């Protein structure tokens, strides 16, 4: 069953540009930890130009759990999320991560 974790960010134009740079640097690290298809989604029309959504995919709930365990124990988490993202607040806000599963995927 495919699982996708989507982290929602909101920020100033400059903060979002820094988020893009950080996401490009983080993607290969997340892949080494077991994530697949890292993407940073941005609006091209309509509302939400101040938002960005970072998504990563997993083959199962257990694969997502293993990734989370590794990520939370990593230096990357401390340096990039706790320290760097924390220092960027309030220009950049982490609105949390929602984890979805594919409800129409049949095994």
Secondary structure as UniProt FT lines:
FT   STRAND          3..11
FT   HELIX           13..32
FT   TURN            33..34
FT   STRAND          36..42
FT   TURN            49..50
FT   STRAND          51..58
FT   HELIX           61..72
FT   HELIX           75..76
FT   HELIX           77..85
FT   HELIX           86..88
FT   TURN            89..91
FT   STRAND          92..101
FT   TURN            103..104
//
